Amino acid sequence: MTTAAVRGDERIANVSVLRRLLVKPEFGSLIGALVVLVFFATQSDVFRSTSGVANWLDTASTVGLMAVPVALLMIGGHFDLSAGVQTGTAGLATGIMTTYWGLHVYASLVVSLLLMLAIGFLNGYLVTRTGLPSFIITLGTFLGLQGINLGVTKQVTNTVQVSNLDLVPGYRPLKDIFGSTISISGNGFQIAILWWVLFTALGSYLLLHTRFGNWVFATGGDPNASKNVGVPTGRTTIALFMLTSAFAWFVGNTQIIRFGTIQAQVGIGQELIFIVAAVIGGCLLTGGYGSVVGAAVGALIFGMTQQGIVYAGWNSDWFKLFVGAMLLLAVLANQVVRRYAEQSRR
């Protein structure tokens, strides 16, 4: 092998530690999280207290759980604008079937899971069969589910919420698994935080260490070329949409189990927050590049910012400004990092 060939082979090239870090999708979000943490910790004693940490981790966990499949879907080259409203659909379906139709709560959970998987399959199938942008397909799903959630809830309950799930048989074990707290230094940390960490680890493993993860990167990077070399891009896309719906089922049912009630409007608008978390975490809007861990860190930044503004005594109206600024900075930073990553491989 010639010297020129050795220098051009990225597998054996001598790459500095700093360069290796810079090309990691999640590196920028980790730096951003550290900056946000230090900033709000200097602004408020409550923010850095154990109770404060419990609160902003709780806020981040809900976003973080959904950021896992949303990041995978974005890496695969697609969006799901119905991801937020699907969480409401899942919780409402379980609540209505249990408290109004008399179905046992465990059976209701199974039926609502099948319902959500069907929604995810429909989204993925329509995207692959029609060739329309996932933005358009899932926007239609979003509007449809929003109307169904409100209309069916009003028709069945005569209100805009489903309540009293905490009174049905079998509720207590579910509460222990999905809605309990773990005491640390006398403060309760929601068990959802542990679920968030677990699913982030599993999602990262799936993306980086399995054949399916390779298919996700290939489908998002160049679907036509991937299809030509045997990657099942259609099945991969459908699986990603179904995975997003399955996580929506988990999050929606976690909420109704935790509180015993759920509103018909739950989840509306959250889909943009999930996408923001993924983008802040290093996912490109064009697909083919990103990180599940980075998306989780993006959710952490969201949680710290939302609670940090409150603890600092600022007007909460400024929160959306912070989210918009973080999104813009993340997109610009991701673009720079992506170009740097491409140049480092030449």
Buried (B, 14 or more C-beta within 10 A) or exposed (E): EEEEEEEEEEEEEEEEEEEEEBBBBBBBBBEBBEEBBEBBBEBBEBBBBEEBBBBBBBBBBBBBBBBBBBBBBBBBBBBBBBBBBBBBBBBBBBBBBBBEEEBEBBEBBEBBBEBBBEBBBBBBBBBBEEEEEBEEBBBBBBEEBBEBBBEBBEEBBEEEBBBEBBEBEBBEEBBEEBBBBEEEEEBEBBBBBEBBBEBBBEBBEBBEEEEBBBBBBBBBBBBEEBBEEEBBBBBBBBBBBBBBBBBBBBBBBBBBBBBBBBBBBBBBEBBEBBBBBBBBBBBBBEBBBBBBBBBBBBBBBBBBBBBBBBBBEBEEEEBEEBBEEBBEEBBEBBEEBBEEBEEBEE
